[in-house]
Amino acid sequence: MKRYFSNSSRIIAAATILAILSASVAQACTGITLTANDGDIVRARTMEFNIDLDASVILVPRGTERTGATPDGENGLGWNAKYANIGANPMGMPYLVDGVNEKGLSMGLFYFAQAAEYQPYEPQNADKTMASWQLGSYILDNFATVEEVKAALSDIVVAPVVFKQFNMVLPVHFVVTDASGKTIVIEYVGGELQVTDNPLGTFTNNPPFDWHMTNLQNYVNLGVDNVPPQKLGDVTIQGLGQGTGLLGMPGDFTSPSRFVRAAIYSHGVEPSKTGNDAIFQAFHILNNFDIPRGVAREEEKDEHGNTVSDYTQWTSAVDTANKRFFFRTYDNSDIRFVDLMKQDLDASDIKTWQMSGYETATELGAPE
């Protein structure tokens, strides 16, 4: 068995910690799911935050040992990774916030402030308890399908554990998609687990997922087809150019507005022929959700006088059929990827590729 002690234990610079603690949480991530004509499923998302997350791509090999965290500092649920998985891990953590495993099961962690409330913790349940930021990796480590995930969630406790780097309980929820395209949303609201089918594959942040689905009813007038000319008395009113079917679509960066746009775009595009086509289609769609630095900001400054501003740090996509993790970053628009199935799935420890610093749009080679 393998134990990973890695750079998750490295000391984060004091200045970075102060910046994190003084900044408000990010609430601007957007997720979509596409199905290609050949049956391949692609799940993609943006990652927004207001400080540099220093993200990497990591390979978690089979057999990696994990220990869940608890609110009282005792060891929680222990497990060994059954399946190898790959994806993004901010700040050197050995846990993924987005990724895919060798069975094609994929997971995305999204902020869920204002609504997330985890399950009550009792010390006698320590051996089945974990923290919110560990749940995504637990899912990828252990399960092959959405149905397996559903069956297992009631046996664990996701407790309000303080994430020390942020000095807060991380308010998050999850979207999980398997290679068949079946998608669910996992949320903890009012201290209770809620698992909801997600037939659209669209995902953002607050409020809870069922609210977003209801909110779509406010936009039944929208469509991708241009509307015909309208008559007002004897006057014919023509639309101004293309896109008249989407007049009135919300264009701001709030979570409800992004959900509406993402649902329309992801289901309005022409179907992709192959999974590879769907990968690039997903990046095209998510171009519409890029947040440049400075346009979504808090009125307050942090303690150093800097503007608190979310921006799109990376955009990623997972090919659930071929088990590949694609990404691009704020500072490098080239699309790069790592093919999970070309790696050593039984490696002795976690392998790391830096997201930054690559100059070409190509498959990444040997890890650092």
Secondary structure, 3 states (H helix, E strand, C coil): CEECCCHHHCCCCHHHHHHHHHCCCCCCCCEEEEECCCCCEEEEEEEEECCCCCCEEEEECCCEEEECCCCCCCCCCEEECCCCEEEEEHHHCCCCCEEEECCCCEEEEEECCCCECCCCCCHHHHHHEECHHHHHHHHHHHCCCHHHHHHHHCCCEECCCEECCCCEECCEEEEEECCCCCEEEEEEECCEEEEEECCCCCECCCCCHHHHHHHHHHHCCCCCCCCCCEEECCEEECCCCCCHHHCCCCCCCCHHHHHHHHHHHHHHCCCCCCHHHHHHHHHHHHHHHCCCCCCCEEEEECCCCCEEECEEEEEEEEECCCCEEEEEECCEEEEEEEEHHHCCCCCCCCEEEECCCCCCCCECCCCC
